């Protein structure tokens, strides 16, 4: 997580850095923080920033991870209701 945050700080317009930060949050969620939706929300925020950065339109990993995150967030919400 720390390296991803440092990468974003170096260049706020870099799609890959934001995607890595989103992936770090998603990994943290799946590594045992599943009850904490804040990790999924933080990942979505990072992916949203990445989608506004240069190069986002041609980054399939970003789009896949963003949709995957939405799906897991929605599944988690339905389990909690």
Buried (B, 14 or more C-beta within 10 A) or exposed (E): EEEBBEBBEEEEEBBBBBBBBBBBBBBBBEEEBBEEBEBBBBBBBBBEBBBEBEEBEEBEBBBEBBEEBBEBBEEBEEEEE
